[in-house]
Amino acid sequence: MKPTDLVLVGAGGFARETAQLALTSPGRWRLLGFLDDDPARHGDLVDGLPVLGGLAALPEQARVVVCTGRPDNYTSRLRIVERLGLPADRYATLIHPSAVVSASSRVGPGSVIHAQCVLTASVEVGAHVAVMPHVTLTHDDVVEDFATIASGVRLAGGVRVGRGAYLGAGALVRESRTVGAWSLVGMGSVVTRDVPAGEVWVGAPARFLRPATANPSKELP
């Protein structure tokens, strides 16, 4: 089977890591390079792959994964997907060969499951979700669209992570808890209570710190 052309939007750490994931399946993907709206980066090589240009340089037939979203700007994937206006079938779903995704679990378009992740039973991962290395999602967890699950996060059973939420590295979430839309949980935090939408919680146990500053207001209840 001929490999499918693939382009990654972004050229930072998340995109570079995702590029290395895609390169583990050379017969499945032909990685063309990165897109970045910074003109100073156009033509650069990043880990041996070219920055092709801005979003307008997207090849017509290539599949796409949007690989942006720092803790201080974690709404960027939503904004870029809205700008692109592509149908869902243009987005690739990338799963590292070392990840374990159960037959009863589902991963949506544009999402990335990195190395050594485990999705145990009936886990639902939405569209454009970033699941970084060494994450464990257990039975009946739901991770909604545009969420970011940083490395080493562990979710107990029945947890819901709301749309666009960001869980920092090493965070733990107790069973049956909800992390609200566009909220942020700090790295290493232990979530024992529901986190409302649009808030930053930190600590062990996690407590309210401040309102989140990166929320698209139209998305919040």
C-alpha positions as CSV (number, residue, x, y, z in Angstrom):
1,M,0.0,0.0,0.0
2,K,1.3,3.4,-0.9
3,P,2.1,5.6,2.1
4,T,-0.3,8.5,2.8
5,D,1.1,12.0,2.8
6,L,1.1,13.7,6.2
7,V,1.7,17.2,7.3
8,L,2.0,18.4,10.9
9,V,0.9,21.9,11.9
10,G,3.4,23.5,14.3
11,A,7.1,23.0,14.6
12,G,7.6,23.0,18.4
13,G,8.2,20.2,20.8
14,F,4.8,18.5,20.4
15,A,5.1,18.5,16.6
16,R,8.7,17.2,16.7
17,E,7.7,14.4,19.0
18,T,4.7,13.6,16.8
19,A,7.0,13.6,13.7
20,Q,9.1,10.9,15.4
21,L,5.9,8.9,16.1
22,A,4.9,9.1,12.5
23,L,8.3,8.0,11.3
24,T,7.8,4.7,13.2
25,S,5.3,3.7,10.5
26,P,7.0,4.6,7.2
27,G,4.8,2.3,5.3
28,R,1.7,4.0,6.6
29,W,2.8,7.7,6.4
30,R,5.0,9.8,4.2
31,L,5.8,12.8,6.4
32,L,6.2,15.9,4.2
33,G,7.1,18.3,7.0
34,F,5.7,21.0,9.2
35,L,3.5,24.1,8.7
36,D,4.2,27.2,10.8
37,D,2.9,30.7,10.3
38,D,6.1,32.3,11.4
39,P,7.8,33.4,8.1
40,A,11.2,33.3,9.7
41,R,10.9,29.6,10.0
42,H,9.9,28.9,6.4
43,G,12.5,26.7,4.7
44,D,14.1,25.7,8.0
45,L,14.9,22.1,8.7
46,V,13.5,20.7,12.0
47,D,15.0,17.4,13.0
48,G,15.7,16.9,9.2
49,L,12.2,17.8,8.1
50,P,11.3,21.0,6.3
51,V,9.0,23.8,7.4
52,L,6.9,24.1,4.3
53,G,5.3,27.4,5.0
54,G,2.2,28.7,6.7
55,L,-1.3,27.1,6.7
56,A,-1.8,28.2,3.2
57,A,1.0,25.9,2.1
58,L,-1.0,22.8,3.1
59,P,-0.8,20.3,0.2
60,E,-4.3,19.6,-1.2
61,Q,-4.3,15.8,-0.6
62,A,-2.2,15.5,2.5
63,R,-3.6,14.3,5.9
64,V,-3.1,16.7,8.8
65,V,-2.5,16.7,12.5
66,V,-2.4,20.0,14.5
67,C,0.4,19.7,17.0
68,T,0.3,22.9,19.0
69,G,-0.8,23.8,22.6
70,R,1.5,25.0,25.3
71,P,0.2,25.4,28.9
72,D,0.1,29.2,28.3
73,N,-1.8,28.9,25.0
74,Y,-3.7,25.6,25.0
75,T,-6.6,26.9,22.9
76,S,-4.4,27.1,19.8
77,R,-5.4,23.7,18.4
78,L,-9.1,24.8,18.4
79,R,-8.2,28.1,16.7
80,I,-6.2,26.4,14.0
81,V,-8.8,23.7,13.3
82,E,-11.4,26.4,12.9
83,R,-9.1,28.3,10.5
84,L,-8.4,25.3,8.4
85,G,-12.1,24.3,8.1
86,L,-11.3,20.8,6.9
87,P,-13.6,17.8,7.1
88,A,-12.9,15.3,9.8
89,D,-11.5,12.7,7.3
90,R,-8.6,15.0,6.4
91,Y,-7.2,14.6,9.9
92,A,-5.0,11.6,10.7
93,T,-5.1,9.7,14.0
94,L,-1.6,8.7,15.2
95,I,-1.0,6.0,17.7
96,H,2.5,4.9,18.7
97,P,3.2,1.2,18.2
98,S,4.1,0.8,21.9
99,A,0.8,2.3,23.0
100,V,-1.9,-0.2,24.2
101,V,-5.4,0.8,23.1
102,S,-8.1,-1.8,23.9
103,A,-10.5,-3.0,21.4
104,S,-13.4,-1.3,23.3
105,S,-11.7,2.1,23.3
106,R,-12.0,4.8,20.6
107,V,-9.7,7.6,19.5
108,G,-11.0,10.4,17.3
109,P,-9.6,12.2,14.2
110,G,-6.6,14.4,14.7
111,S,-5.7,12.9,18.0
112,V,-2.2,11.6,19.0
113,I,-1.5,8.8,21.4
114,H,2.2,8.7,22.2
115,A,4.6,6.0,23.4
116,Q,3.8,3.7,26.3
117,C,0.2,5.0,26.8
118,V,-2.5,2.6,28.0
119,L,-6.2,2.9,27.3
120,T,-7.7,0.0,29.2
121,A,-11.4,-0.5,28.6
122,S,-14.1,1.6,27.0
123,V,-12.0,4.7,27.0
124,E,-13.3,7.5,24.7
125,V,-10.8,10.0,23.3
126,G,-12.3,12.8,21.2
127,A,-10.9,14.7,18.2
128,H,-7.6,16.7,18.3
129,V,-6.6,15.4,21.7
130,A,-2.9,15.2,22.7
131,V,-2.0,12.2,24.9
132,M,1.7,12.4,25.7
133,P,4.0,9.5,26.7
134,H,3.3,7.3,29.7
135,V,-0.3,8.2,30.2
136,T,-2.8,5.7,31.7
137,L,-6.5,6.1,30.9
138,T,-8.6,3.5,32.7
139,H,-12.1,2.1,32.3
140,D,-14.8,4.4,31.0
141,D,-12.7,7.5,31.0
142,V,-13.9,10.2,28.5
143,V,-11.4,12.8,27.2
144,E,-13.3,15.4,25.1
145,D,-12.1,17.2,22.0
146,F,-9.0,19.5,22.1
147,A,-7.9,18.3,25.5
148,T,-4.2,17.9,26.4
149,I,-3.0,15.1,28.7
150,A,0.6,15.7,29.5
151,S,3.2,13.0,30.1
152,G,2.7,10.6,33.1
153,V,-0.9,11.6,33.8
154,R,-3.0,8.9,35.4
155,L,-6.8,8.9,35.4
156,A,-8.8,6.5,37.6
157,G,-12.0,5.0,36.2
158,G,-15.0,7.0,35.1
159,V,-13.2,10.3,34.8
160,R,-14.4,12.9,32.3
161,V,-11.9,15.5,31.0
162,G,-13.8,18.4,29.4
163,R,-13.3,20.0,26.1
164,G,-10.0,21.7,25.8
165,A,-8.8,21.0,29.3
166,Y,-5.1,20.7,30.1
167,L,-3.7,18.2,32.6
168,G,-0.1,18.9,33.5
169,A,2.6,16.3,33.6
170,G,2.2,13.7,36.4
171,A,-1.3,14.8,37.5
172,L,-3.5,12.2,39.1
173,V,-7.3,12.2,39.0
174,R,-9.5,10.2,41.4
175,E,-12.3,8.0,40.0
176,S,-15.5,9.5,38.7
177,R,-14.3,13.1,38.9
178,T,-14.7,15.7,36.2
179,V,-12.1,18.2,35.0
180,G,-14.2,21.0,33.4
181,A,-13.8,22.5,29.9
182,W,-10.8,24.7,29.3
183,S,-9.6,24.2,32.9
184,L,-5.9,23.6,33.7
185,V,-4.6,21.2,36.3
186,G,-1.0,21.9,37.3
187,M,1.8,19.3,37.0
188,G,1.9,16.8,39.8
189,S,-1.5,17.8,41.2
190,V,-3.8,15.3,42.8
191,V,-7.5,15.9,41.8
192,T,-9.9,14.6,44.4
193,R,-12.8,16.9,43.7
194,D,-14.5,18.1,40.5
195,V,-12.7,20.9,38.8
196,P,-15.1,23.5,37.4
197,A,-14.8,24.8,33.8
198,G,-12.3,27.6,33.1
199,E,-10.3,27.3,36.4
200,V,-6.6,26.6,37.3
201,W,-6.2,24.0,40.1
202,V,-2.9,23.0,41.6
203,G,-1.5,21.0,44.6
204,A,-2.1,17.7,46.4
205,P,-4.9,17.7,47.0
206,A,-5.6,20.1,44.1
207,R,-7.3,23.4,45.0
208,F,-8.5,26.5,43.1
209,L,-5.6,28.9,42.2
210,R,-7.2,31.4,39.8
211,P,-9.4,31.7,36.7
212,A,-7.8,30.3,33.6
213,T,-6.6,33.0,31.2
214,A,-6.6,31.1,27.9
215,N,-10.3,30.3,27.6
216,P,-12.3,30.9,24.5
217,S,-15.3,32.5,26.2
218,K,-17.8,31.3,23.7
219,E,-16.9,27.7,24.6
220,L,-17.6,28.1,28.3
221,P,-21.0,27.4,29.9
